[in-house]
Amino acid sequence: MNCAICKATIEQTFLNKIIGTYVKKDSKRHVVCFACQKKLPHKELVEKL
């Protein structure tokens, strides 16, 4: 999986859970990496998707 903002590859745990989060915009789920999540507040994350 790739981050929707920076296009970096997102790591997964052994149970195939992502190390990051899903952000919902217009009833679609987008994957955001931990680094982007740490840098940007939630409102800016949604705007950049």
Chimera marker file (.cmm) of the C-alpha trace (Angstrom):
<marker_set name="trace">
<marker id="1" x="0.000" y="0.000" z="0.000" r="1" g="1" b="0" radius="0.5"/>
<marker id="2" x="1.087" y="3.564" z="-0.642" r="1" g="1" b="0" radius="0.5"/>
<marker id="3" x="0.321" y="6.760" z="1.229" r="1" g="1" b="0" radius="0.5"/>
<marker id="4" x="-2.323" y="8.899" z="-0.487" r="1" g="1" b="0" radius="0.5"/>
<marker id="5" x="-0.371" y="12.089" z="0.257" r="1" g="1" b="0" radius="0.5"/>
<marker id="6" x="3.370" y="11.376" z="-0.125" r="1" g="1" b="0" radius="0.5"/>
<marker id="7" x="3.151" y="8.096" z="-2.116" r="1" g="1" b="0" radius="0.5"/>
<marker id="8" x="5.577" y="6.354" z="0.276" r="1" g="1" b="0" radius="0.5"/>
<marker id="9" x="5.198" y="2.631" z="0.880" r="1" g="1" b="0" radius="0.5"/>
<marker id="10" x="3.379" y="1.867" z="4.125" r="1" g="1" b="0" radius="0.5"/>
<marker id="11" x="4.667" y="-0.987" z="6.249" r="1" g="1" b="0" radius="0.5"/>
<marker id="12" x="2.369" y="-3.726" z="7.483" r="1" g="1" b="0" radius="0.5"/>
<marker id="13" x="2.444" y="-5.898" z="10.580" r="1" g="1" b="0" radius="0.5"/>
<marker id="14" x="2.495" y="-9.686" z="10.422" r="1" g="1" b="0" radius="0.5"/>
<marker id="15" x="-1.317" y="-9.660" z="10.520" r="1" g="1" b="0" radius="0.5"/>
<marker id="16" x="-1.400" y="-7.343" z="7.456" r="1" g="1" b="0" radius="0.5"/>
<marker id="17" x="-2.497" y="-4.320" z="9.458" r="1" g="1" b="0" radius="0.5"/>
<marker id="18" x="-1.019" y="-1.055" z="8.246" r="1" g="1" b="0" radius="0.5"/>
<marker id="19" x="1.267" y="1.146" z="10.315" r="1" g="1" b="0" radius="0.5"/>
<marker id="20" x="-0.703" y="4.310" z="9.695" r="1" g="1" b="0" radius="0.5"/>
<marker id="21" x="-4.366" y="5.163" z="9.498" r="1" g="1" b="0" radius="0.5"/>
<marker id="22" x="-7.330" y="5.395" z="7.194" r="1" g="1" b="0" radius="0.5"/>
<marker id="23" x="-8.808" y="8.850" z="6.564" r="1" g="1" b="0" radius="0.5"/>
<marker id="24" x="-12.351" y="9.038" z="5.252" r="1" g="1" b="0" radius="0.5"/>
<marker id="25" x="-13.280" y="11.647" z="2.644" r="1" g="1" b="0" radius="0.5"/>
<marker id="26" x="-16.500" y="11.579" z="0.636" r="1" g="1" b="0" radius="0.5"/>
<marker id="27" x="-17.302" y="8.051" z="1.873" r="1" g="1" b="0" radius="0.5"/>
<marker id="28" x="-13.972" y="6.696" z="0.536" r="1" g="1" b="0" radius="0.5"/>
<marker id="29" x="-11.135" y="5.474" z="2.745" r="1" g="1" b="0" radius="0.5"/>
<marker id="30" x="-7.634" y="6.742" z="1.980" r="1" g="1" b="0" radius="0.5"/>
<marker id="31" x="-4.448" y="5.366" z="3.534" r="1" g="1" b="0" radius="0.5"/>
<marker id="32" x="-2.150" y="7.865" z="5.260" r="1" g="1" b="0" radius="0.5"/>
<marker id="33" x="1.316" y="6.980" z="6.580" r="1" g="1" b="0" radius="0.5"/>
<marker id="34" x="2.484" y="7.669" z="10.109" r="1" g="1" b="0" radius="0.5"/>
<marker id="35" x="4.896" y="10.430" z="9.011" r="1" g="1" b="0" radius="0.5"/>
<marker id="36" x="2.209" y="12.454" z="7.190" r="1" g="1" b="0" radius="0.5"/>
<marker id="37" x="-0.193" y="11.915" z="10.050" r="1" g="1" b="0" radius="0.5"/>
<marker id="38" x="2.403" y="13.273" z="12.463" r="1" g="1" b="0" radius="0.5"/>
<marker id="39" x="3.237" y="16.340" z="10.330" r="1" g="1" b="0" radius="0.5"/>
<marker id="40" x="-0.248" y="17.534" z="9.404" r="1" g="1" b="0" radius="0.5"/>
<marker id="41" x="-3.405" y="18.213" z="11.417" r="1" g="1" b="0" radius="0.5"/>
<marker id="42" x="-6.550" y="16.303" z="10.456" r="1" g="1" b="0" radius="0.5"/>
<marker id="43" x="-8.119" y="19.188" z="8.491" r="1" g="1" b="0" radius="0.5"/>
<marker id="44" x="-5.054" y="19.537" z="6.255" r="1" g="1" b="0" radius="0.5"/>
<marker id="45" x="-4.941" y="15.765" z="5.678" r="1" g="1" b="0" radius="0.5"/>
<marker id="46" x="-8.516" y="15.786" z="4.394" r="1" g="1" b="0" radius="0.5"/>
<marker id="47" x="-7.852" y="18.829" z="2.178" r="1" g="1" b="0" radius="0.5"/>
<marker id="48" x="-4.828" y="17.208" z="0.498" r="1" g="1" b="0" radius="0.5"/>
<marker id="49" x="-6.683" y="14.012" z="-0.415" r="1" g="1" b="0" radius="0.5"/>
<link id1="1" id2="2" r="1" g="1" b="0" radius="0.2"/>
<link id1="2" id2="3" r="1" g="1" b="0" radius="0.2"/>
<link id1="3" id2="4" r="1" g="1" b="0" radius="0.2"/>
<link id1="4" id2="5" r="1" g="1" b="0" radius="0.2"/>
<link id1="5" id2="6" r="1" g="1" b="0" radius="0.2"/>
<link id1="6" id2="7" r="1" g="1" b="0" radius="0.2"/>
<link id1="7" id2="8" r="1" g="1" b="0" radius="0.2"/>
<link id1="8" id2="9" r="1" g="1" b="0" radius="0.2"/>
<link id1="9" id2="10" r="1" g="1" b="0" radius="0.2"/>
<link id1="10" id2="11" r="1" g="1" b="0" radius="0.2"/>
<link id1="11" id2="12" r="1" g="1" b="0" radius="0.2"/>
<link id1="12" id2="13" r="1" g="1" b="0" radius="0.2"/>
<link id1="13" id2="14" r="1" g="1" b="0" radius="0.2"/>
<link id1="14" id2="15" r="1" g="1" b="0" radius="0.2"/>
<link id1="15" id2="16" r="1" g="1" b="0" radius="0.2"/>
<link id1="16" id2="17" r="1" g="1" b="0" radius="0.2"/>
<link id1="17" id2="18" r="1" g="1" b="0" radius="0.2"/>
<link id1="18" id2="19" r="1" g="1" b="0" radius="0.2"/>
<link id1="19" id2="20" r="1" g="1" b="0" radius="0.2"/>
<link id1="20" id2="21" r="1" g="1" b="0" radius="0.2"/>
<link id1="21" id2="22" r="1" g="1" b="0" radius="0.2"/>
<link id1="22" id2="23" r="1" g="1" b="0" radius="0.2"/>
<link id1="23" id2="24" r="1" g="1" b="0" radius="0.2"/>
<link id1="24" id2="25" r="1" g="1" b="0" radius="0.2"/>
<link id1="25" id2="26" r="1" g="1" b="0" radius="0.2"/>
<link id1="26" id2="27" r="1" g="1" b="0" radius="0.2"/>
<link id1="27" id2="28" r="1" g="1" b="0" radius="0.2"/>
<link id1="28" id2="29" r="1" g="1" b="0" radius="0.2"/>
<link id1="29" id2="30" r="1" g="1" b="0" radius="0.2"/>
<link id1="30" id2="31" r="1" g="1" b="0" radius="0.2"/>
<link id1="31" id2="32" r="1" g="1" b="0" radius="0.2"/>
<link id1="32" id2="33" r="1" g="1" b="0" radius="0.2"/>
<link id1="33" id2="34" r="1" g="1" b="0" radius="0.2"/>
<link id1="34" id2="35" r="1" g="1" b="0" radius="0.2"/>
<link id1="35" id2="36" r="1" g="1" b="0" radius="0.2"/>
<link id1="36" id2="37" r="1" g="1" b="0" radius="0.2"/>
<link id1="37" id2="38" r="1" g="1" b="0" radius="0.2"/>
<link id1="38" id2="39" r="1" g="1" b="0" radius="0.2"/>
<link id1="39" id2="40" r="1" g="1" b="0" radius="0.2"/>
<link id1="40" id2="41" r="1" g="1" b="0" radius="0.2"/>
<link id1="41" id2="42" r="1" g="1" b="0" radius="0.2"/>
<link id1="42" id2="43" r="1" g="1" b="0" radius="0.2"/>
<link id1="43" id2="44" r="1" g="1" b="0" radius="0.2"/>
<link id1="44" id2="45" r="1" g="1" b="0" radius="0.2"/>
<link id1="45" id2="46" r="1" g="1" b="0" radius="0.2"/>
<link id1="46" id2="47" r="1" g="1" b="0" radius="0.2"/>
<link id1="47" id2="48" r="1" g="1" b="0" radius="0.2"/>
<link id1="48" id2="49" r="1" g="1" b="0" radius="0.2"/>
</marker_set>
